[in-house]
Amino acid sequence: SYADLSWSGALGSNVLIKRNGSTIATTANDGAYTDNLGKNPSGDYTYEVCESDGSACSDSVTVGF
């Protein structure tokens, strides 16, 4: 199962992807990221996209499986 994230408006060449408050990836600021959650995810996952220095983050969004 996957969660496909998309964003716009972030500054810099990289962004941080946070899931449930923890950084899971630093990725290119190209507006898209796919989080592989494995075969049998369950529960809710809350995501934010943050500036690479952590100074600002998007509003959070929650997906459920």
Secondary structure as UniProt FT lines:
FT   STRAND          2..6
FT   STRAND          14..19
FT   TURN            20..21
FT   STRAND          22..28
FT   STRAND          32..36
FT   STRAND          44..51
FT   TURN            52..53
FT   STRAND          61..64
//
